[in-house]
Amino acid sequence: MLDIQPDVAPFLKDAITNFYGWALVMQFVQWLNADLAEPKATVIQRVELMLNGSVELALKNGQQLSQFGQTD
């Protein structure tokens, strides 16, 4: 994430990393709990759809909130 925007506050970077990390993990946990019933490509496509643009939006939104260390 620092490669995308090097000025991202550490607290915001950590919050986004934790959120999306757990979201990805849970997608695969659910797939495993369903005994891999869906094709792997379908699971990957769903994850890609979930992430497409949302990390950038989270960065943009977080930059507007003082509790994430981005503004005064």
N, C-alpha and C positions, 0 to 999 in steps of 0.2 A: 504494500500500500504506500510505503514511503517513496517508491519509484514513481507512483502516479502523481503525488503531491507532496514534495519534501517538507512543506510547512505545516503538515497535519500535527496537531497537538497530540502528545503521547496518550492522554486519557481518551481522546476520541478514537485514535487508532486502536487502542486496546478494546474499547467498547464495540467497535465495528468488527474487529477480528473475532472476539468472543461470540458475538451474536451470529455471524455468518458461519463460524466454525461449528457451532452447535447445530445450526440449521442444516448444514451439510451432513454432519454425523447422523442426525435423526432421519434424514432421507434414506440413508443406507441401512440404518437400524430397522426402519419400517420395511424396507425391501427384504432384509434378511428374515424378519419375523413373518413375512408372507411367503417364506420358503422360496424366494427368488422367482416368484410366479411371473413377474413382469420381465420382459427382455431387458438386458443391461442397457441397451441403447435408449430405451424409453425412460429409464431412471436418469440417465445422464442428460437426456434432452430436458426433462423436468427441472433438474438442477440448473442447467444452463438458462432456462426460461426464468427461473426464480432469481438468478443473479444478474441477468442482463440489465444493466443500467441502475440496479438498485444500490450497489456499492457507491457509485458516483452520487446518487441522490442522497444517501446517508451522509456522505462527506459534506455535500452542499448544505444540508439541513443542520448538521452538527456545527458547521462554521458559524452559524447564526446564534448559537446558544452559549452563554457564558460558562455554564457548568462543564462544558467540554473544552474550556480553555482557549477558545478561538476568538472571542471578542472581549472588550473591556467590561 
